[in-house]
């Protein structure tokens, strides 16, 4: 699951994502530290978290330049434990004035592009940060379908009312952006509902008949595409899910014959539907996202072939360089290549290196306490670890939680086994960067010699695929 939805679920790419400077200057009254930090995410097929820190003068003055992508961008401003959220358009030049204490309640913006920033500050006081919207809907994911839909619709309505109350002073392009932002967050949460609801049924050991109403959510998620929306956060996730969930609703999931040969591929069918219905820029983006996912989670050789076909079809695509760099790096992580060594500290405070585990098979799991799909794997991982208890295998759990208290709490409350460590640098931490981890959960399988076993490693719930790999690795 990827980042500020997380916190920002899958930022969508812009048609043109050339960086345009945003200048932010001003004063933090009664400063509580010597710095102010600005965190933002780049757009494109991969959202990269960036943080720029600037020094404050003795009276709290500062000036920062952020190389943001085209369109509106979400920025988190932090000072001494206080933080606020602002949405700002590339090319803006705004002045900030705020008190160090209760920054969110005292901040004011002036200058070019300040309208959207001031709305952000007002929204923060009225509702909270934008990710609260999808988080609020997520609290109803365990509820029956009609309840969940009703609550999601109510929450969307409330958010739009807040916009209507304020919108007279806002630029038209920002009002459109904000409505689309909310709409895709709403769509994406509904698209996740069937799988998430089934997960809650499993962990609660439901004995009632399967819930046949789950896909009613699709009545509220139209199949509709617009090339102008590639600048909108959440559009990319919508693209990757809308046809997959639609096919699943009709019972069209992957199917295999008696000899194990695949007789129906949901992915291939979704790709054909996309090619027939998506407009040009959206389809280009969708295809780039697919290749990026294959490079991250599937066979790197397949990703190379797909990129070759993609560059022939789109020789001037803005995504070509990113995909090539990703695949070149992933090639170094192919089966038989040595797994990069790293140092870590265990939950118990012991200093270790990955190399210390040579002689054992290592099933490495990158996860986070805030990651829904990660939590869905917990009961399956528990069964897997029980089955292999006492064997020459280590289940290494690498958390990317920036909040170590949340990491420790999840381990305790969810009874998560294995050898634990936390890289509290988040996505920018040394270990996830070393392994090119851009989404969680993410799994790696390392043999007794310290080499990668496969490019595509199954999740714990894919036991039929995973068990033969583990058994073979243990026997060698």
N, C-alpha and C positions, 0 to 999 in steps of 0.2 A: 504494500500500500504506500503510496507516495504522497507527500510531505506536508504542508501546513493544514491539512485536513485529514487529510489529515489536518493537517491544518490546511494546506492548500492541496486538495485532491487534484492530481494531474493537471498542471497548468497547460492551457492550450497554446499552440504556436500562433504567431502572427503571420499574416501574409508576407510582410517584410519585418524582420525583427532586428533591424539595425539599431545599435545603441544610440540613444539621444540623451544628452546630459540633462539632469534635473539639479538645479542649484537650490540648496536649502541652507539658509543662514539665520542667525537670530541670537537669542539669549535664554539661558536657563538661570532663573533667579535663585539665589541662595544655593548654589551648586552643592551637590552632596558627594561628587567625585570629580575627577579631572577629565573625564571623557563622556561623549555621547556616541551611541552606536546606531547605525541604520542597517536593518536586515531586509533583504528583498530576494526574490527569485527570478532568475532569467526565464524567458519564455522559450518555446521550442519543443522538440520531442523529448527532451530531458530538462526538468526544472532544477537548476543548480542554485543552491542557497549561497548568497553572498552577504558578507557583513563588512561595512566600512566604519571604522572608528576614527573620530576626530577629537583633538584636544580642545578643552575649554580654556579660555583665558581666565584670569583671576576673578573677573566679574561675570563669568559664565557665558561670554560670547563665543560663537563658533561659526564656521562656514564649511559646508560639505558639498561635494559634487558626486552625484550618483549616475552611472552610465546605464540608465534604464532602457528597456526595449520600447518599441512603438506602442502607442495606446496608453491605457490606464494601467497602473501598477500598484500593487499592495506593498506598503512599506511599514515595518515595525520600528519605531523609534524608542530607544531604551537609555535610561540614565539611572544609575545607582538603585537598581531593583524596580524602578518605575518604568512603565512602558505605555505607549499609545500607538494607535493604528491610524494610518492615513492612506488614502487612495489619491494618487497624483499622476498626472499625464506627463509623458515624456516631453521635454522642452520647457517645463514649468520653471519658474524662478520665484520661490516663496520665502517669506520671512516668518520666523517662529518666535513666539514669546510664551514662556511657561514657567511655573514654579517647580522646583525640584521635587517637592512633596505634592502628591496628588496631581501629577503631570496631566493625566487625562481629563481632569476636571477644570484645569486652569489654562489649557493651551489655546492659543489663538493664532490664526494664519492670515497673512496679508500678501499681496503681490499676485503676479501672473500664475494662474492655476490654483489659487487658494480656495475657490468655491468648493471643489470636491474634497479638499482637505478639511475644511470647516464642517462640511456635512459628515465626514468620517468621525470627527471629534464629537459632534452632536449625537450621531448614531451610537458611538461607543458609550456615551452616558445613558442613552435611552434603552439600549438593548444589550450591548456588549460587542466584542469582536465578531467579524463576519462569520468565522467558522462556528460560532455558537448556533447559527441557523441550522446547518446540517447536523450538528451535535444534538440539538433539541429534537429533531426528527428521529435521530438514531435511538433515542430513549424509548421509542415506541416500536422498535424492530421486533421485539419479542411478542408483541400483541397481535390479535387476530387482524386479518387483512382490512376489513372495513374500518376498524378502529384506527389502524395505522394511517390509512388513506385520509380519514377525516381529520386527524391531528396534523398531518402534513399540509393539507389544504388550508387549515386554520392558521398554521404558522406562516405559510406563504402570504396569506391575506394580510396578516398583521404587519409583516415586513413591507408590503406594498403600500399599506396605509401610512407607515412612517415616511416613505418616500413621497407620497402625495402631500403630506403635511409640510414638507420642506422644499419640494421640487421647483417652485417658482423662480428661485434664484440660481438654479443649477443649469449648466450648459446642457443642451439637448443631447450631445453625444455621451455625456456622463450618465444622464437619466436612462438612455438606452442600454449603456454598458451595465448599469446596476440592475436593471430589470432582467437582462439576459443572464447576468451572474447568478442572481437568485433562481432564475428558471432552470438553469443547468444543474445547480446544486440540488434543487428539488427533483428534477428528473433522475439524476444519478443516484440519489438516495432511494428512490422508488425502484430503480433497476437493481439495486443491491438487495432489496427486501426478500425476494423468494429464497435465495441462498442463505441469507442471514436468519430468516425465520425457521428454516429447516435445521440450521445449526442449533438454535435454541431448543427446538424439539428434541434433538439428539442428546444434548447435554442434560436435559430434564427427563430423559428416558421416557418420552411420550409413548403411550400405548394406544392412544386414540388413532383412528384412521388418518391417512395422509391428508394434509390440508389441500384441497383441490381449488381453493380460492386465491392462492398466492399470486397468480398472474393477472388478477383483476387490475393490478397497478398499471398495466400497460394501457388501459383505457385513458390514463392521465399522462401518458408519455407518447406524444405523436412522433411518427417517423418523418422528420423534417430537417432539411439541411440548408445552410446559408454560408457562402464563402466569407461573408463579412463577420461571421461569428468566430472565426479562427483566432481572433484577438481576445475572446472571452474565456475566462477561467472556467474549466469544467467541460468545455466543448469536446476536448480530446477523449476524455473518459466516456462521454456520451457516445461518441463515434464507435469506440471499441466494444461497447456493451449492447447497443440497441438491437442489432440483428441477432446477436448471440442469445439474448434473453427472449426475443420474439420466437426464435427457432425452438428454444427449450420449452416455451409455453405450448408449442404444438407437438412436443414429444420428439423433436428432431435433435437428438444428442448423438455423440459419437457411437457408432455401432460396429461390431466386429463379428466376422464369421466364425465357424467352428474351428477353423485352422489358424485363427488369430489374425487373419487379414482384415484390415479395416474396410467396411462396406459403406460407411457414411461418415463424412467429416463435417462437423458443424462449422469449423473454421473455414473450410473451402466454400461451403454454402453461403456463409456470411460475407465472404470476400466477393462472391458473384453478385450478391444483392447490393453490396456497396458499389461495385463497378457500374451497376445498372442505374443506381439512384442518386449517387452523390455528385455534386457539381465539381468542376476541375480542381480547384485549390483544396477543397475539402478532401477529395479522393487522394490527392497527392500526400496530404498530411496523414490521412488514415493509413496509407501504404507505408509511409515512413515509420509510423507508430508500430505497425505490425513487425517490421524488420527489427526495430529497436527491441521489441519484446522477445523476438526469437533470439537475438544476440544475448539478451540478458538471461533467458530461462531455458532456451532450447539448444539446438545444435549449431555451433558456430559455422560449420561448413555450409549448412542450409542458409544461414544469414548472409554468408559471402555470396552465394548464388543469387539470393534475392536482391542483394544490393547491386550486383552486376546488372540484373534485369532492370532495376529501378533507375540506375544512372543512365541506361540507354533510353529509357522512356522519359526521364527528367534530367537531361544533362546539366541544366543550370539550377537545379533545385537547391534551396538554401539548406536542406537537410543532409546533403551528400557528405559534407566534411565531417559533421557530427557522427554520422553513421560509420564512416570509414575509420575515424579515430576510435570509436567504440569497438568495432570488430577487430581492428589491429591489436588493441589492448586485450580483448577477450581471447585472441588466438594464443596468447601467452599463458592462458589458463585452460588449454585443451587437455584432453585425457593423456596421461603420461608425463605431463609437464609438472615440475616441482611446485608445490603450493607455497606461496610467499610466506616466509616466517614473520612472526610478530611477537611482541611481548605483551603480556596482559596480567592483570591482577584479578584473582578469583573473588567470589563473593565473601569468602572467609579471610581475604587479605593476603593470600599467598601469591608471590611473584612467580610467573611462569612464562615459557615461550611455547609456541606451537611445536617447535622442534623437540621439546621435552616429551611429546606424545608419540614420537616415532617408535615403531614396534607395535602400535595399536592402530586399528581402523578408527578414523575420526569422521563422525557425521556432524557437520557444523551448520548451525541454524542461526541466521541473522533475524532478529525479531525486535518488537517493541511493545511495551505495555498498552499503548494507545492504538495498536494495530488490530482491527477486528479480525481479518483473515488469520493473523498469527494466533489469536486466542481460539479461533475455531480449530486449530491444529492441536491444541493442548491435550484433549482427551485421547486423540490418536497417538500422539507422542508418548503419552503415559503407558498405553498398551504396548507400544513398540519397545520402550525401554524395559518394561517388565519381561517381555519375551526374550530380550538379549541380556538380561541381568546376569552378571558373572562371566560374560564372554569378553573377549579381548577387543572391546569397542568403547569409545568415549563419545558421549553425546555432548558436544561443546555448544553452549548457548551464548551467542554474542548479541547483547542488547545494544540498540542505538539510542536508548532513552537518554535525554539530556537531564531529566529529573531522576536522580538515582534513588530517591525515596519512592517514587512511583515504580521503578524497576524492582526494588526489594519487596514492595508491597504486593506486586503481581506474583512474584515467585511464591510468597507465603500464602496468599489468598487462593491462588489457582493451583497450588501444590505442584509447581513446575520442577521436574527433576533435571538431572544432568550437571555438568560442570559449567558454572556461570561466570561471565565477565560482562562488564558494561563499558562501552566506549562513549562517554558522555559528551563527546564532540558532535553527536548526532550524525547527520548525513555527511558532514565534513570531518568526522573523526578519522583517525589514522587507519583503523582496521577496515571500515567500510570503503574508504577511498582506495586502499590497497587491493581490495577484492572487487572494485567497481560495483558496489551495491547501491542501486538507485531505487530499490523497492523492497519491501518486506511483506511476507517471509521470503527468505532466500536461502537455499541449501547448497552445501558443497560436501562431496564425499572424497576422503583422502585415504590412500592405502597405507600399509605399514611402513613403506619406504618414504612416505611424505609426499607422494605424487597424487595429482588429481586422477580419479577413477573414471569420471564421465563428465561430459559437457552439460548434460541434462540430468538433474538429480531429482527424483520424485519426492513429494511431500509425505509426511507420515501417514496421511489418509490414503495414499496410493500404495498400500501395502503389497498388492500383487506385483507391482513393478519394483518396489524398493527391496523387498525381502530377498529375491534372487541376487541382487547386487551386493547386499550386505553379506550373505552367506558365501558368495564367491570370494569376496575380499577377505573374509575371515579364514577361508581355507587355504589362501595363498601364502 
